[in-house]
Amino acid sequence: LALHPRKQILVTGSDERLWKMWSIPNGDIIMTGEGHGDWLSGCCFHPSGNMLATTSGDKTVKIWDFAKVECAFTFTGHLHAVWGCSWHSCGDFIASCSMDNTVKIWDINSKRCRQTLRGHVDSVNSVEFLPFSNTLLTSAADKTISLWDARTGLCAQTFFGHLHSCNDATFNLKGDTVVSCDSYGILKLWDVRKVAIMLSVDAGPHPGNQVIFHPSGQLVVMASNDGTVKILDLPSGQLYSLSGHEDAVQCVLFDHKGEYVVSGGSDGTIRLWT
């Protein structure tokens, strides 16, 4: 799932090897993109909203230009499936993470790989630029979360504490807290400055596939493999479940105002929750 930076437009990717663009909340299809040779794992809007990046099991990252309604170019270089991507706020660089244990930073202008980040010893499952910075956050199957300097390609900090594969990690809006989820549904909140666990919550035993902060920073939402969307209210510590999907929930995001949650599931549906 990806949300347009300004408009009420959603992009979804699926095992059908294509992505679809929808207007929300009415669900009208605007555009479809085809070209990947395998399942899509992730998608991400360019900060301008004029381009889209998609990642796939075919080991590539594709950049799509909406003006031309076609794939503008394809980045090749990863040795295994690519799990996800994240744009730098300037829009000139995109980072991708892969089952080949690396993160690559691609230059949109020169169309080359600028940096390969090595350090994780198992699949890198998520990657995210801290907005308006050169800091990258990764989570990996080696049970760790790391912070990197994208300019040097060096690991600045590693967070230890998960006992199982980390499936996703993300910053809050301030950038001072990270939330992560693992393959046993354990949620952890980390103090970035102290490199310390602030909170650990068991939302398992099923895997957590993606985790997000509400814009307020007061709620954490997790896509669970048990078919529910888990909501953790941080002030009270209460954990709630939203049921409706008929299979694993793979991804979640908030709309721009934080008024509703969008979830995507293995049942082939996108659901909006208020």
Buried (B, 14 or more C-beta within 10 A) or exposed (E): BBBBBEEEBBBBBBEEBBBBBBBBEEEEEEBEBEBBEBBBBBBBBBBEEEBBBBBBBBBBBBBBBBEEEEBBEBBEBBEEBBBBBBBBEEEBBBBBBBBBBBBBBBBBEEEEBBBEBBBBEBBBBBBBBBBEEBBBBBBBBBBBBBBBBBEEBEBEBBBEBBEBBBBBBBBBEEBEBBBBBBBBBBBBBBBBEEEEBEBEBEBBEBBBBBBBBBBEBBBBBBBBBBBBBBBBEBEEEEBEEBEBBEEBBBBBBBBEEEEBBBBBBBBEEBBBEE
